[in-house]
Amino acid sequence: MKPLQISPETAVKLSEKLGVPLEHLMHMPQHILLQKIAELGKEQADAKEAEKKDKP
């Protein structure tokens, strides 16, 4: 399996956001990475919805 074709800056940011070591991220299967990114996006959307509901 070849490493992901993403920029170094993107890899570092994803590694930090997902809490995954950079070496693991670069060799992670693409479908698993996409699933994790989707989960992260859903969490952020849920947090924004909760923030909107809290504001009067």
Biopython code that builds the backbone (N, CA, C, O; Angstrom):
import numpy as np
from Bio.PDB.StructureBuilder import StructureBuilder

atoms = [
    (1, "MET", "N", (0.855, -1.176, 0.000)),
    (1, "MET", "CA", (0.000, 0.000, 0.000)),
    (1, "MET", "C", (0.898, 1.235, 0.000)),
    (1, "MET", "O", (1.827, 1.336, 0.802)),
    (2, "LYS", "N", (0.616, 2.166, -0.899)),
    (2, "LYS", "CA", (1.436, 3.367, -0.963)),
    (2, "LYS", "C", (0.926, 4.416, 0.025)),
    (2, "LYS", "O", (-0.258, 4.425, 0.363)),
    (3, "PRO", "N", (1.808, 5.294, 0.485)),
    (3, "PRO", "CA", (1.377, 6.361, 1.411)),
    (3, "PRO", "C", (0.344, 7.275, 0.774)),
    (3, "PRO", "O", (0.254, 7.370, -0.450)),
    (4, "LEU", "N", (-0.424, 7.938, 1.604)),
    (4, "LEU", "CA", (-1.442, 8.867, 1.116)),
    (4, "LEU", "C", (-0.794, 10.008, 0.349)),
    (4, "LEU", "O", (0.328, 10.415, 0.652)),
    (5, "GLN", "N", (-1.496, 10.512, -0.630)),
    (5, "GLN", "CA", (-0.997, 11.611, -1.446)),
    (5, "GLN", "C", (-1.558, 12.931, -0.910)),
    (5, "GLN", "O", (-2.407, 13.558, -1.545)),
    (6, "ILE", "N", (-1.077, 13.340, 0.257)),
    (6, "ILE", "CA", (-1.503, 14.610, 0.866)),
    (6, "ILE", "C", (-0.264, 15.414, 1.211)),
    (6, "ILE", "O", (0.829, 14.864, 1.355)),
    (7, "SER", "N", (-0.444, 16.720, 1.344)),
    (7, "SER", "CA", (0.696, 17.586, 1.641)),
    (7, "SER", "C", (1.157, 17.362, 3.078)),
    (7, "SER", "O", (0.376, 16.910, 3.916)),
    (8, "PRO", "N", (2.410, 17.671, 3.367)),
    (8, "PRO", "CA", (2.922, 17.519, 4.735)),
    (8, "PRO", "C", (2.137, 18.346, 5.750)),
    (8, "PRO", "O", (1.906, 17.898, 6.873)),
    (9, "GLU", "N", (1.730, 19.549, 5.357)),
    (9, "GLU", "CA", (0.977, 20.408, 6.273)),
    (9, "GLU", "C", (-0.376, 19.776, 6.614)),
    (9, "GLU", "O", (-0.800, 19.780, 7.769)),
    (10, "THR", "N", (-1.039, 19.240, 5.599)),
    (10, "THR", "CA", (-2.326, 18.586, 5.817)),
    (10, "THR", "C", (-2.161, 17.358, 6.694)),
    (10, "THR", "O", (-2.980, 17.107, 7.579)),
    (11, "ALA", "N", (-1.113, 16.598, 6.455)),
    (11, "ALA", "CA", (-0.862, 15.390, 7.249)),
    (11, "ALA", "C", (-0.652, 15.733, 8.721)),
    (11, "ALA", "O", (-1.178, 15.045, 9.596)),
    (12, "VAL", "N", (0.103, 16.780, 8.999)),
    (12, "VAL", "CA", (0.362, 17.181, 10.382)),
    (12, "VAL", "C", (-0.934, 17.628, 11.053)),
    (12, "VAL", "O", (-1.202, 17.248, 12.193)),
    (13, "LYS", "N", (-1.740, 18.433, 10.357)),
    (13, "LYS", "CA", (-2.999, 18.918, 10.935)),
    (13, "LYS", "C", (-3.965, 17.765, 11.197)),
    (13, "LYS", "O", (-4.595, 17.711, 12.253)),
    (14, "LEU", "N", (-4.084, 16.842, 10.240)),
    (14, "LEU", "CA", (-4.960, 15.694, 10.438)),
    (14, "LEU", "C", (-4.484, 14.816, 11.587)),
    (14, "LEU", "O", (-5.288, 14.320, 12.376)),
    (15, "SER", "N", (-3.188, 14.630, 11.675)),
    (15, "SER", "CA", (-2.616, 13.827, 12.749)),
    (15, "SER", "C", (-2.974, 14.406, 14.111)),
    (15, "SER", "O", (-3.342, 13.675, 15.030)),
    (16, "GLU", "N", (-2.863, 15.726, 14.232)),
    (16, "GLU", "CA", (-3.193, 16.389, 15.499)),
    (16, "GLU", "C", (-4.689, 16.284, 15.802)),
    (16, "GLU", "O", (-5.074, 15.960, 16.925)),
    (17, "LYS", "N", (-5.529, 16.558, 14.805)),
    (17, "LYS", "CA", (-6.982, 16.540, 15.012)),
    (17, "LYS", "C", (-7.497, 15.147, 15.347)),
    (17, "LYS", "O", (-8.364, 14.985, 16.205)),
    (18, "LEU", "N", (-6.954, 14.139, 14.658)),
    (18, "LEU", "CA", (-7.431, 12.775, 14.858)),
    (18, "LEU", "C", (-6.756, 12.070, 16.022)),
    (18, "LEU", "O", (-7.221, 11.019, 16.462)),
    (19, "GLY", "N", (-5.660, 12.638, 16.528)),
    (19, "GLY", "CA", (-4.945, 12.017, 17.629)),
    (19, "GLY", "C", (-4.233, 10.737, 17.208)),
    (19, "GLY", "O", (-4.133, 9.782, 17.978)),
    (20, "VAL", "N", (-3.744, 10.736, 15.980)),
    (20, "VAL", "CA", (-3.072, 9.569, 15.415)),
    (20, "VAL", "C", (-1.632, 9.953, 15.102)),
    (20, "VAL", "O", (-1.390, 11.031, 14.559)),
    (21, "PRO", "N", (-0.672, 9.095, 15.433)),
    (21, "PRO", "CA", (0.720, 9.414, 15.056)),
    (21, "PRO", "C", (0.848, 9.619, 13.544)),
    (21, "PRO", "O", (0.173, 8.956, 12.757)),
    (22, "LEU", "N", (1.700, 10.521, 13.166)),
    (22, "LEU", "CA", (1.874, 10.878, 11.759)),
    (22, "LEU", "C", (2.226, 9.657, 10.895)),
    (22, "LEU", "O", (1.729, 9.521, 9.777)),
    (23, "GLU", "N", (3.071, 8.785, 11.410)),
    (23, "GLU", "CA", (3.469, 7.588, 10.653)),
    (23, "GLU", "C", (2.268, 6.686, 10.393)),
    (23, "GLU", "O", (2.144, 6.110, 9.312)),
    (24, "HIS", "N", (1.381, 6.561, 11.383)),
    (24, "HIS", "CA", (0.183, 5.734, 11.205)),
    (24, "HIS", "C", (-0.762, 6.375, 10.200)),
    (24, "HIS", "O", (-1.362, 5.691, 9.372)),
    (25, "LEU", "N", (-0.887, 7.685, 10.280)),
    (25, "LEU", "CA", (-1.786, 8.400, 9.377)),
    (25, "LEU", "C", (-1.361, 8.203, 7.922)),
    (25, "LEU", "O", (-2.204, 7.956, 7.059)),
    (26, "MET", "N", (-0.077, 8.310, 7.649)),
    (26, "MET", "CA", (0.409, 8.234, 6.273)),
    (26, "MET", "C", (0.220, 6.853, 5.661)),
    (26, "MET", "O", (0.165, 6.724, 4.438)),
    (27, "HIS", "N", (0.121, 5.820, 6.489)),
    (27, "HIS", "CA", (-0.044, 4.462, 5.965)),
    (27, "HIS", "C", (-1.438, 3.909, 6.239)),
    (27, "HIS", "O", (-1.689, 2.719, 6.052)),
    (28, "MET", "N", (-2.338, 4.774, 6.681)),
    (28, "MET", "CA", (-3.712, 4.370, 6.957)),
    (28, "MET", "C", (-4.441, 4.174, 5.629)),
    (28, "MET", "O", (-4.281, 4.979, 4.712)),
    (29, "PRO", "N", (-5.239, 3.114, 5.517)),
    (29, "PRO", "CA", (-6.019, 2.945, 4.289)),
    (29, "PRO", "C", (-6.926, 4.154, 4.066)),
    (29, "PRO", "O", (-7.468, 4.723, 5.013)),
    (30, "GLN", "N", (-7.078, 4.531, 2.809)),
    (30, "GLN", "CA", (-7.803, 5.747, 2.474)),
    (30, "GLN", "C", (-9.254, 5.711, 2.958)),
    (30, "GLN", "O", (-9.769, 6.728, 3.422)),
    (31, "HIS", "N", (-9.917, 4.561, 2.859)),
    (31, "HIS", "CA", (-11.319, 4.502, 3.270)),
    (31, "HIS", "C", (-11.473, 4.698, 4.778)),
    (31, "HIS", "O", (-12.477, 5.251, 5.225)),
    (32, "ILE", "N", (-10.508, 4.259, 5.555)),
    (32, "ILE", "CA", (-10.561, 4.456, 7.009)),
    (32, "ILE", "C", (-10.308, 5.917, 7.336)),
    (32, "ILE", "O", (-10.981, 6.480, 8.199)),
    (33, "LEU", "N", (-9.353, 6.541, 6.663)),
    (33, "LEU", "CA", (-9.071, 7.955, 6.884)),
    (33, "LEU", "C", (-10.294, 8.807, 6.547)),
    (33, "LEU", "O", (-10.640, 9.723, 7.292)),
    (34, "LEU", "N", (-10.941, 8.506, 5.434)),
    (34, "LEU", "CA", (-12.141, 9.258, 5.053)),
    (34, "LEU", "C", (-13.250, 9.087, 6.085)),
    (34, "LEU", "O", (-13.982, 10.033, 6.373)),
    (35, "GLN", "N", (-13.377, 7.894, 6.636)),
    (35, "GLN", "CA", (-14.377, 7.652, 7.671)),
    (35, "GLN", "C", (-14.073, 8.478, 8.918)),
    (35, "GLN", "O", (-14.983, 9.062, 9.507)),
    (36, "LYS", "N", (-12.807, 8.534, 9.324)),
    (36, "LYS", "CA", (-12.414, 9.303, 10.495)),
    (36, "LYS", "C", (-12.626, 10.802, 10.271)),
    (36, "LYS", "O", (-13.043, 11.515, 11.184)),
    (37, "ILE", "N", (-12.342, 11.274, 9.066)),
    (37, "ILE", "CA", (-12.555, 12.690, 8.745)),
    (37, "ILE", "C", (-14.047, 13.008, 8.788)),
    (37, "ILE", "O", (-14.438, 14.072, 9.269)),
    (38, "ALA", "N", (-14.882, 12.098, 8.291)),
    (38, "ALA", "CA", (-16.332, 12.307, 8.326)),
    (38, "ALA", "C", (-16.825, 12.367, 9.768)),
    (38, "ALA", "O", (-17.664, 13.204, 10.102)),
    (39, "GLU", "N", (-16.309, 11.480, 10.628)),
    (39, "GLU", "CA", (-16.695, 11.494, 12.039)),
    (39, "GLU", "C", (-16.283, 12.809, 12.692)),
    (39, "GLU", "O", (-17.043, 13.381, 13.472)),
    (40, "LEU", "N", (-15.094, 13.283, 12.380)),
    (40, "LEU", "CA", (-14.601, 14.543, 12.929)),
    (40, "LEU", "C", (-15.492, 15.707, 12.479)),
    (40, "LEU", "O", (-15.823, 16.583, 13.278)),
    (41, "GLY", "N", (-15.873, 15.710, 11.216)),
    (41, "GLY", "CA", (-16.752, 16.754, 10.697)),
    (41, "GLY", "C", (-18.115, 16.721, 11.370)),
    (41, "GLY", "O", (-18.689, 17.770, 11.664)),
    (42, "LYS", "N", (-18.637, 15.528, 11.614)),
    (42, "LYS", "CA", (-19.933, 15.398, 12.280)),
    (42, "LYS", "C", (-19.849, 15.929, 13.712)),
    (42, "LYS", "O", (-20.762, 16.612, 14.176)),
    (43, "GLU", "N", (-18.763, 15.618, 14.406)),
    (43, "GLU", "CA", (-18.585, 16.112, 15.774)),
    (43, "GLU", "C", (-18.535, 17.635, 15.797)),
    (43, "GLU", "O", (-19.126, 18.263, 16.675)),
    (44, "GLN", "N", (-17.835, 18.229, 14.839)),
    (44, "GLN", "CA", (-17.743, 19.685, 14.783)),
    (44, "GLN", "C", (-19.099, 20.301, 14.460)),
    (44, "GLN", "O", (-19.453, 21.341, 15.017)),
    (45, "ALA", "N", (-19.856, 19.677, 13.573)),
    (45, "ALA", "CA", (-21.187, 20.192, 13.236)),
    (45, "ALA", "C", (-22.111, 20.099, 14.443)),
    (45, "ALA", "O", (-22.886, 21.020, 14.704)),
    (46, "ASP", "N", (-22.036, 19.002, 15.177)),
    (46, "ASP", "CA", (-22.851, 18.839, 16.379)),
    (46, "ASP", "C", (-22.488, 19.882, 17.425)),
    (46, "ASP", "O", (-23.366, 20.412, 18.105)),
    (47, "ALA", "N", (-21.207, 20.177, 17.557)),
    (47, "ALA", "CA", (-20.761, 21.176, 18.531)),
    (47, "ALA", "C", (-21.281, 22.560, 18.145)),
    (47, "ALA", "O", (-21.676, 23.335, 19.016)),
    (48, "LYS", "N", (-21.285, 22.876, 16.853)),
    (48, "LYS", "CA", (-21.797, 24.172, 16.406)),
    (48, "LYS", "C", (-23.299, 24.275, 16.649)),
    (48, "LYS", "O", (-23.792, 25.332, 17.043)),
    (49, "GLU", "N", (-24.031, 23.183, 16.419)),
    (49, "GLU", "CA", (-25.476, 23.168, 16.674)),
    (49, "GLU", "C", (-25.757, 23.400, 18.155)),
    (49, "GLU", "O", (-26.648, 24.171, 18.512)),
    (50, "ALA", "N", (-25.000, 22.735, 19.005)),
    (50, "ALA", "CA", (-25.191, 22.889, 20.455)),
    (50, "ALA", "C", (-24.874, 24.318, 20.880)),
    (50, "ALA", "O", (-25.543, 24.874, 21.750)),
    (51, "GLU", "N", (-23.848, 24.912, 20.261)),
    (51, "GLU", "CA", (-23.464, 26.286, 20.581)),
    (51, "GLU", "C", (-24.567, 27.261, 20.179)),
    (51, "GLU", "O", (-24.854, 28.211, 20.906)),
    (52, "LYS", "N", (-25.186, 27.025, 19.022)),
    (52, "LYS", "CA", (-26.272, 27.883, 18.567)),
    (52, "LYS", "C", (-27.485, 27.792, 19.489)),
    (52, "LYS", "O", (-28.152, 28.795, 19.740)),
    (53, "LYS", "N", (-27.770, 26.598, 19.989)),
    (53, "LYS", "CA", (-28.922, 26.403, 20.874)),
    (53, "LYS", "C", (-28.700, 27.053, 22.235)),
    (53, "LYS", "O", (-29.654, 27.494, 22.875)),
    (54, "ASP", "N", (-27.449, 27.115, 22.680)),
    (54, "ASP", "CA", (-27.134, 27.708, 23.974)),
    (54, "ASP", "C", (-27.248, 29.226, 23.971)),
    (54, "ASP", "O", (-27.525, 29.833, 25.005)),
    (55, "LYS", "N", (-27.036, 29.834, 22.819)),
    (55, "LYS", "CA", (-27.103, 31.305, 22.736)),
    (55, "LYS", "C", (-28.560, 31.750, 22.675)),
    (55, "LYS", "O", (-29.372, 31.143, 21.977)),
    (56, "PRO", "N", (-28.885, 32.812, 23.409)),
    (56, "PRO", "CA", (-30.278, 33.300, 23.386)),
    (56, "PRO", "C", (-30.618, 34.043, 22.127)),
    (56, "PRO", "O", (-31.748, 34.507, 21.969)),
]
sb = StructureBuilder()
sb.init_structure("model")
sb.init_model(0)
sb.init_chain("A")
sb.init_seg("    ")
for serial, (resi, resn, name, xyz) in enumerate(atoms, 1):
    if name == "N":
        sb.init_residue(resn, " ", resi, " ")
    sb.init_atom(name, np.array(xyz, "f"), 0.0, 1.0, " ", f" {name:<3s}", serial, name[0])
structure = sb.get_structure()
